[in-house]
Amino acid sequence: SLLASGDAGQPSPSAGFKPVASVESLMLGQDDAFQKLGKLLGDKSAKDRDELIHHYAELLAELGNVNTYNNEKADYKGWATTVRDTALELSKEAKKGKSADETKMSNLHKKLDATCQACHDQYR
């Protein structure tokens, strides 16, 4: 295992939560995680592949989660929420290891790409 096992759980957001990173920094992190996921999904022989897909997808989900706080507009929040939920689904699938559905993971990655692009078309 790359990291110690553990589940951070799903704490309820604090009413006073405010992201400390700029939207640009969050997007840079999201893009980095997205690109790494794409490379891992395309390389079935990568060392620790399933675990890395799980962790990068979970990281992308958290960045999407934080991003829901960066704009009050419904479409923006919707896209950020979709990134969060889709990435969590990808993370969950990757945790299945050898029994993970490769087509499902690829399709979830494509859905992430389309969701990000739709938001970028409006806000970038």
C-alpha positions, 0 to 999 in steps of 0.5 A, spaced: 500 500 500 502 506 498 499 510 504 496 507 510 489 505 510 484 509 512 477 513 511 477 520 512 469 519 512 464 524 509 464 530 515 458 535 514 461 542 511 462 547 516 457 553 515 463 558 515 467 554 510 471 558 505 476 555 500 483 558 501 486 557 494 484 561 488 480 558 483 486 558 478 490 553 483 484 549 484 483 548 477 491 547 476 490 541 481 484 538 478 487 538 471 493 535 474 489 529 477 485 529 471 491 528 467 494 523 471 488 519 471 488 519 464 495 516 464 493 511 469 487 508 465 491 508 459 497 504 462 494 497 465 501 495 467 502 501 471 505 500 478 500 500 484 495 502 478 488 501 482 490 504 488 493 510 484 487 511 480 483 511 487 487 516 490 487 521 484 480 520 483 478 521 490 483 527 490 479 530 484 473 529 488 475 533 494 477 539 489 470 539 486 467 539 492 471 545 495 470 548 488 462 548 490 464 554 494 467 558 489 461 560 485 454 561 487 451 560 480 447 554 480 450 551 473 457 552 476 455 549 483 452 543 478 458 542 474 463 542 481 458 537 484 458 533 478 465 532 478 465 531 485 460 525 484 463 522 478 470 522 481 468 519 487 464 513 483 471 512 479 475 512 486 470 507 488 470 502 482 478 503 482 478 500 489 475 493 486 482 492 484 482 487 478 475 486 478 474 493 476 470 495 470 475 498 465 470 500 460 466 504 466 472 507 469 474 510 462 467 512 461 467 516 468 473 519 466 470 521 459 464 524 463 469 528 468 472 531 461 465 533 458 463 536 465 470 540 466 469 542 459 462 545 459 464 549 465 470 552 462 466 554 456 462 558 460 467 560 466 474 560 463 
